[in-house]
């Protein structure tokens, strides 16, 4: 379906048209678009046409905890667009790796939610530095051993946050990255050299 949005574009001064074909912007300009739209939506006074936000860490929203599973994630998905978020990663804080893997499956089960798009799971930990754990329970932290990483690799989260200075972390980063999983540094005490090695991995 081709939809024409008319109004002030974020970063622009004049009224413009933005033609969207499905999920792809195919034209931005003034006047008539090169193709006839199926529908037209005009922004009201004071409204701006802007891209939606992508939130990479949503532990919960509107009284719903993402860790509670697919139904809660769907409720979060329904509520987020009111904040401008149009896509997100439901996030689980440190838990035993088997629970992390189960969470990834729950996120997959919520992928067809009707609000903000569910882009995959963010598993924050359990491979975090205990000295920088913040709200993460020390008893839920673990080292990125080969066996622990195997569990996450099998689950296929979209993003894993870990502390790159932990024993085995560089190997874990390489393995996760090779599998197409994005790795972020967090809850870490890594120095510059450790950070440089993590980026290289």
C-alpha positions in Angstrom: 0.0 0.0 0.0 1.3 3.5 -1.0 0.6 6.2 1.7 1.4 9.9 1.2 2.2 11.8 4.4 1.9 15.6 4.1 3.2 18.0 6.7 6.4 19.5 8.2 9.2 16.9 8.1 11.6 16.7 11.1 14.5 19.0 10.2 12.6 20.7 7.4 10.9 24.2 7.2 8.3 23.7 4.6 5.3 21.4 4.0 6.4 18.4 2.1 5.1 15.0 1.0 6.6 11.7 1.9 5.5 8.7 -0.1 5.8 5.3 1.7 5.3 2.1 -0.2 4.8 -0.6 2.4 7.8 -0.1 4.8 10.0 1.9 2.3 10.1 5.6 1.8 10.1 6.0 -2.0 9.8 9.8 -2.4 10.2 13.0 -0.4 9.4 16.4 -2.0 6.9 19.1 -2.7 4.0 18.9 -5.1 2.6 15.7 -6.5 4.5 12.4 -5.9 5.6 10.4 -9.0 3.1 7.6 -8.1 -0.5 7.9 -7.1 -0.9 7.0 -3.4 -3.6 4.7 -2.1 -4.1 6.9 0.9 -3.1 10.4 2.1 -2.5 11.5 5.7 -2.0 15.1 6.6 -0.2 16.2 9.8 -2.2 18.6 11.9 -1.0 22.0 13.1 2.0 21.7 15.3 2.6 18.1 14.3 5.8 16.9 12.7 6.5 13.9 10.5 9.5 12.1 12.0 11.0 8.7 12.0 10.0 6.5 14.9 12.4 5.8 17.8 14.0 2.4 18.1 14.6 1.5 21.7 17.3 -1.1 22.2 16.5 -1.8 25.9 13.0 -2.1 27.1 12.7 -4.1 30.3 9.1 -3.2 30.6 6.5 -0.4 30.2 3.0 0.6 31.4 3.1 -1.9 34.2 4.2 -4.9 32.1 7.5 -6.6 32.6 9.1 -8.0 29.5 10.6 -10.9 31.5 7.0 -12.1 32.2 6.8 -13.5 28.6 5.1 -13.1 25.3 1.8 -11.7 26.5 3.5 -9.0 28.5 5.8 -8.2 25.6 2.7 -7.8 23.3 1.2 -5.3 25.9 4.4 -3.3 25.9 4.4 -3.4 22.1 0.8 -2.0 22.0 1.7 0.8 24.5 5.1 2.0 23.1 3.9 3.9 19.9 2.3 6.5 22.1 5.8 7.5 23.1 7.1 7.7 19.6 8.8 4.2 19.8 8.0 2.2 16.7 10.5 -0.7 17.2 12.2 -2.2 20.2 14.2 -5.0 21.8 12.5 -6.6 24.8 15.3 -6.9 27.4 16.1 -9.4 30.2 18.5 -8.5 32.9 21.0 -11.1 34.2 19.5 -14.5 34.8 20.8 -18.0 34.4 21.7 -18.6 30.7 18.8 -21.2 30.4 16.4 -18.5 31.5 17.9 -16.1 29.0 17.4 -18.7 26.2 13.8 -19.2 27.3 13.3 -15.4 27.2 14.5 -15.3 23.6 11.8 -17.8 22.7 9.2 -15.7 24.4 10.3 -12.7 22.5 10.0 -14.7 19.3 6.5 -15.7 20.2 5.6 -12.0 20.6 7.1 -11.0 17.2 3.7 -10.5 15.6 2.5 -8.0 18.2 0.5 -5.2 16.7 2.2 -2.1 18.1 5.9 -1.3 18.0 7.8 -3.9 16.1 9.6 -6.5 18.2 13.1 -6.7 16.6 14.4 -9.6 18.7 15.6 -10.1 22.3 18.3 -8.2 24.2 19.9 -10.4 26.8 21.7 -8.1 29.2 24.1 -10.3 31.1 24.7 -12.6 32.8 28.3 -12.0 31.6 28.8 -8.7 33.6 31.5 -7.5 35.9 30.3 -8.0 39.5 31.9 -4.7 40.6 29.7 -2.8 38.1 26.5 -5.0 38.3 24.1 -2.2 39.3 20.7 -3.7 39.9 21.8 -7.2 38.6 21.9 -9.9 41.2 25.4 -11.1 41.9 24.0 -14.7 42.1 22.8 -14.4 38.5 26.1 -13.4 37.1 28.3 -15.9 35.2 31.4 -16.1 33.1 31.1 -16.4 29.4 32.4 -20.0 29.3 32.1 -22.0 26.1 29.1 -23.9 27.5 27.3 -20.7 28.6 27.8 -19.1 25.2 26.6 -22.3 23.4 23.2 -21.8 25.2 22.9 -18.3 24.0 24.1 -19.1 20.5 21.4 -21.8 20.2 18.7 -19.3 21.4 19.8 -16.5 18.8 19.1 -13.3 20.7 19.5 -10.1 18.6 21.8 -8.3 21.2 23.9 -9.5 24.1 25.4 -7.0 26.6 28.6 -8.2 28.4 31.7 -7.0 30.2 34.6 -7.6 27.7 37.3 -7.8 30.5 35.8 -11.1 31.9 37.8 -14.3 31.3 36.6 -15.8 28.0 34.8 -12.6 26.9 36.8 -11.9 23.8 36.2 -15.5 22.5 32.5 -15.1 23.4 32.4 -11.8 21.4 33.9 -13.4 18.4 31.6 -16.4 18.5 28.4 -14.3 19.0 29.4 -11.8 16.3 30.2 -14.6 13.8 26.6 -15.8 14.4 25.2 -12.4 13.6 24.4 -11.5 17.2 25.2 -7.9 18.1 27.4 -7.6 21.2 27.5 -4.5 23.4 29.8 -3.6 26.3 28.0 -2.8 29.5 28.3 -3.1 33.3 32.0 -3.1 32.7 35.3 -1.9 34.1 37.2 -2.4 30.9 40.2 -0.1 30.3 41.0 1.4 27.0 43.1 -1.6 25.8 40.5 -4.1 26.8 37.8 -2.1 25.1 40.0 -1.9 21.9 40.4 -5.7 21.9 36.7 -6.1 22.4 35.9 -3.9 19.4 38.4 -5.8 17.3 36.8 -9.1 18.4 
